[in-house]
Amino acid sequence: VTASLPTPTNAPLLGGPVLRWGIVAPGGIGHDWVAAVREHTDQQIVAVGSRSAERAAEFARQHAIPRAYGAVAALVEDPGVDAVYVAAPHSEHARLALAAIAAGKHVLVEKPFTTTVADARAVAAAARDAGVFAMEAMWSRFLPQTTVIDRLLRDGEIGEPVHACAQFGGAIPVERTSRLFDPALGGGCLLDLGVYTSWFVRFTLGPGELAGVLGHIGETGVEDHAVLTTRHGGATGVSASSFAAELPSHAFVSGTRGRIEIEPPFWAPGGFLMTTRDGMLREWSDPSAVLGRAGLAYPVVAAAAHIDAGLLDAPEHPLDAVCDVLGVLEQARARIGAEGSTTQPGGDANPDSVEESA
Ligand SMILES: NC(=O)c1ccc[n+]([C@@H]2O[C@H](COP(=O)([O-])OP(=O)(O)OC[C@H]3O[C@@H](n4cnc5c(N)ncnc54)[C@H](OP(=O)(O)O)[C@@H]3O)[C@@H](O)[C@H]2O)c1
């Protein structure tokens, strides 16, 4: 049996308010972001800022970006830039966002927004004080499918949520210089992949607290495998992330009257299946050609729409929700004993073993 589903409510990719964007840190995701924004939106990318003038110029040449700066300070001072997209490694997000905010620019910051709750709160406060908009570019939240799932959950279509689960992992060869494994750059699977799984669990179940952690510290001192259990009122969450093994890219939320299962990979554009107790099966599949990393375009138009409406925080992905997720990740990293983690909640860090806490 099939029945209709709500219509997506994501901001339109074309035809909305247009901003002039500057991109900071032209690396891996920077290329994909520019390609997605250029191909699928009418947003303007007018400037790029790098630590190196040569790299900025080369990126600008490759993507036909009008202005290139060999210093972030120069980019954020550009009066022709309305909003800055921060695409540096995690450890640099807070510093770069604060620099852009100090220059009066709106900011869209790659996931994870920052590496600690304290930093996230500092960026949020600075943005509020400066009267500029700040948002984490957690693209999964802004996908059409997510807006439909949000509506279904709010309408109680699966009853009271009872349990949510998400996993994201790949077998990634250790490279000491890669940001993924470098403690100084916020390395470790939790901040890179666990941010998606913990976001999904929080999105479907609401704010939660960390209940238990199992994890493993790899040879560079950061966690390469982590399983988190969380408590959300009466509901439970399980979130798994790994650099040690590929995990099925699966996510679901189950409630008292049904469940929603997201088509893998759950973080990218795709579809989902809703099954309810009365035997109703409802399937949603993204009809657009905006698939894979092209979905990076969605948070950009959402940010532009919110900025145009005079908002300072995204209602569908507020910084308080971002802090909830960061708080869980921060505590989990500390409990596992990851190098570079800040909170020390007691319990010995043991770099070679799996730690469990109730
Ligand atoms: N949404 C997604 O699907 C997605 C996917 C991948 C990554 N990301 C996020 O995007 C961010 C960047 O990831 P990435 O894979 O693009 O990283 P990356 O290629 O390793 O680094 C991006 C750029 O950051 C700049 N940078 C600034 N400070 C740096 C420092 N201290 N060390 C190294 N580089 C520095 C570098 O450019 P210059 O030296 O030219 O300044 C570098 O090219 C991460 O926070 C990640 O979580 C998101």
Ligand as a Chemical Component Dictionary entry (heavy atoms), coordinates in Angstrom:
data_LIG
# 
_chem_comp.id                   LIG 
_chem_comp.type                 NON-POLYMER 
_chem_comp.pdbx_formal_charge   0 
_chem_comp.three_letter_code    LIG 
# 
loop_
_chem_comp_atom.comp_id 
_chem_comp_atom.atom_id 
_chem_comp_atom.alt_atom_id 
_chem_comp_atom.type_symbol 
_chem_comp_atom.charge 
_chem_comp_atom.model_Cartn_x 
_chem_comp_atom.model_Cartn_y 
_chem_comp_atom.model_Cartn_z 
_chem_comp_atom.pdbx_ordinal 
LIG N1  N1  N 0  30.257 18.150 3.833 1  
LIG C1  C1  C 0  31.037 17.189 3.369 2  
LIG O1  O1  O 0  30.610 16.287 2.666 3  
LIG C2  C2  C 0  32.494 17.225 3.675 4  
LIG C3  C3  C 0  33.357 16.360 3.013 5  
LIG C4  C4  C 0  34.714 16.457 3.280 6  
LIG C5  C5  C 0  35.169 17.369 4.207 7  
LIG N2  N2  N 1  34.290 18.175 4.857 8  
LIG C6  C6  C 0  34.768 19.134 5.866 9  
LIG O2  O2  O 0  35.522 20.139 5.229 10 
LIG C7  C7  C 0  36.635 20.513 6.003 11 
LIG C8  C8  C 0  37.878 20.427 5.162 12 
LIG O3  O3  O 0  38.055 19.102 4.721 13 
LIG P1  P1  P 0  39.024 18.766 3.475 14 
LIG O4  O4  O 0  39.017 17.305 3.310 15 
LIG O5  O5  O -1 38.678 19.642 2.335 16 
LIG O6  O6  O 0  40.409 19.209 4.112 17 
LIG P2  P2  P 0  41.826 19.464 3.440 18 
LIG O7  O7  O 0  41.724 19.277 1.954 19 
LIG O8  O8  O 0  42.817 18.662 4.201 20 
LIG O9  O9  O 0  42.088 20.989 3.824 21 
LIG C9  C9  C 0  41.375 22.041 3.260 22 
LIG C10 C10 C 0  42.269 23.276 3.180 23 
LIG O10 O10 O 0  42.361 23.891 4.435 24 
LIG C11 C11 C 0  43.448 24.812 4.408 25 
LIG N3  N3  N 0  44.035 24.909 5.725 26 
LIG C12 C12 C 0  43.886 25.953 6.558 27 
LIG N4  N4  N 0  44.529 25.730 7.704 28 
LIG C13 C13 C 0  45.109 24.532 7.615 29 
LIG C14 C14 C 0  45.940 23.777 8.476 30 
LIG N5  N5  N 0  46.289 24.213 9.692 31 
LIG N6  N6  N 0  46.372 22.599 8.038 32 
LIG C15 C15 C 0  46.027 22.130 6.831 33 
LIG N7  N7  N 0  45.225 22.816 5.959 34 
LIG C16 C16 C 0  44.781 24.010 6.351 35 
LIG C17 C17 C 0  44.361 24.316 3.297 36 
LIG O11 O11 O 0  44.314 25.278 2.270 37 
LIG P3  P3  P 0  45.425 26.440 2.183 38 
LIG O12 O12 O 0  46.685 25.880 2.720 39 
LIG O13 O13 O 0  45.457 26.724 0.724 40 
LIG O14 O14 O 0  44.897 27.547 2.989 41 
LIG C18 C18 C 0  43.702 23.039 2.810 42 
LIG O15 O15 O 0  43.841 22.845 1.427 43 
LIG C19 C19 C 0  36.638 19.589 7.224 44 
LIG O16 O16 O 0  36.189 20.268 8.364 45 
LIG C20 C20 C 0  35.687 18.468 6.859 46 
LIG O17 O17 O 0  34.932 17.972 7.955 47 
LIG C21 C21 C 0  32.979 18.133 4.604 48 
# 
loop_
_chem_comp_bond.comp_id 
_chem_comp_bond.atom_id_1 
_chem_comp_bond.atom_id_2 
_chem_comp_bond.value_order 
_chem_comp_bond.pdbx_ordinal 
LIG N1  C1  SING 1  
LIG C1  O1  DOUB 2  
LIG C1  C2  SING 3  
LIG C2  C3  SING 4  
LIG C2  C21 DOUB 5  
LIG C3  C4  DOUB 6  
LIG C4  C5  SING 7  
LIG C5  N2  DOUB 8  
LIG N2  C6  SING 9  
LIG N2  C21 SING 10 
LIG C6  O2  SING 11 
LIG C6  C20 SING 12 
LIG O2  C7  SING 13 
LIG C7  C8  SING 14 
LIG C7  C19 SING 15 
LIG C8  O3  SING 16 
LIG O3  P1  SING 17 
LIG P1  O4  DOUB 18 
LIG P1  O5  SING 19 
LIG P1  O6  SING 20 
LIG O6  P2  SING 21 
LIG P2  O7  DOUB 22 
LIG P2  O8  SING 23 
LIG P2  O9  SING 24 
LIG O9  C9  SING 25 
LIG C9  C10 SING 26 
LIG C10 O10 SING 27 
LIG C10 C18 SING 28 
LIG O10 C11 SING 29 
LIG C11 N3  SING 30 
LIG C11 C17 SING 31 
LIG N3  C12 SING 32 
LIG N3  C16 SING 33 
LIG C12 N4  DOUB 34 
LIG N4  C13 SING 35 
LIG C13 C14 SING 36 
LIG C13 C16 DOUB 37 
LIG C14 N5  SING 38 
LIG C14 N6  DOUB 39 
LIG N6  C15 SING 40 
LIG C15 N7  DOUB 41 
LIG N7  C16 SING 42 
LIG C17 O11 SING 43 
LIG C17 C18 SING 44 
LIG O11 P3  SING 45 
LIG P3  O12 DOUB 46 
LIG P3  O13 SING 47 
LIG P3  O14 SING 48 
LIG C18 O15 SING 49 
LIG C19 O16 SING 50 
LIG C19 C20 SING 51 
LIG C20 O17 SING 52 
# 
